Amino acid sequence: MRRTQVSQFAWRTDIDHTDLLTEDHPARYDKGYRLAFEDQQKLGITLVQLGEPFIREDIYRGGVLLAVLLKRVIPESLCNATFELLKTVNGDPKNRPGIIGEKARQHGVRADGKLSPRIRVSEAVIEEFGGKADLLGYYRYTHPRAYCDVTNWTKRKLALYKQVRPFIAKVDEVYRTFLPEEHRRQMEYVDTIPEQWRIPDTAFTTLYVLKNAPTATHTDTFDYKGGFGCMASLGDFKGGWLCFPRFRIAVDYRPGDVLLADVHQVHANFPIYENDLRVSCVFFCRAGQAKCPA
């Protein structure tokens, strides 16, 4: 792994084949492995943390962009105001069992006692997991049939969604400014989506909000594959680093930062410290949203 200072304010990290995780460990190939702090040393994971005066680090794997960390690009006042809104999230991630951990996937039981074909997470597992999650914006659902709708949280808390819009717009501005080609490619797809099914004037259809919910190893399968994942975090916490175990690298992104990353590579979060509070924001364009009716 080679780290090079490319300007007064920026670094570049290059990962090659000799840096890959090769030992027989579930973080390398499994989906649903929950990272622990001891895995950082055990797996030899490098943690990217930028200090003054550096504001940017680009991470490449074999010459292909994996992630960009941008420091202090969102005003503190906007982060604080948005945190007060989003920390009220109170849904659960049972529709995304892959992010909860090993063996979280189970068939539900129907009213007649038979197993349902739908795979969900049991209430007992959700209670043990403890995290909260929900969607703001618009979404194309696939169960029980493909249909497009405003998310339930947006319907219930329309004023909250409107108040969060400046934060979403700021993250989109950062994405457009620092990765213009990737943003342009995503916008080309977004422009094919009817206006009522996307977040106005952004490259996103949806904001996924998670509170104290570190994700297990997974790939993001519901977002447009031609774009980049956009992430921001809010709150007062330590840990929560986003890790790409196969490449043995993790990124510490703090409130005020934006992380742009290839979320189609296997990734996961480290836990946060006990009694801390972290709200994670994932901004994305839903795959298949262009099929929504005008």
RASULSUL-V397482 format. One record per run of one state. SS is the DSSP state (alpha for helix, beta for strand, coil for the rest). FROM is the first residue (numbers start at 0). LEN is the number of residues. If there is no record, write none. Layout:
BEGIN
ss=<SS,SS>
from=<FROM,FROM>
len=<LEN,LEN>
END
This chain:
BEGIN
ss=<coil,beta,coil,beta,coil,alpha,coil,alpha,coil,alpha,coil,beta,coil,beta,coil,beta,coil,alpha,coil,alpha,coil,beta,coil,beta,coil,alpha,coil,beta,coil,beta,coil,alpha,coil,alpha,coil,alpha,coil,alpha,coil,beta,coil,beta,coil,beta,coil,beta,coil,beta,coil,beta,alpha,coil,beta,coil,beta,coil,beta,coil,beta,coil,beta,coil,beta,coil,alpha,coil>
from=<0,1,5,9,15,16,19,25,29,37,42,45,48,55,61,63,70,75,86,96,99,105,109,114,120,122,129,131,141,146,150,151,156,157,178,179,190,194,197,205,211,217,218,222,223,228,236,238,239,241,244,247,248,251,257,261,266,269,271,272,276,284,285,286,288,291>
len=<1,4,4,6,1,3,6,4,8,5,3,3,7,6,2,7,5,11,10,3,6,4,5,6,2,7,2,10,5,4,1,5,1,21,1,11,4,3,8,6,6,1,4,1,5,8,2,1,2,3,3,1,3,6,4,5,3,2,1,4,8,1,1,2,3,3>
END
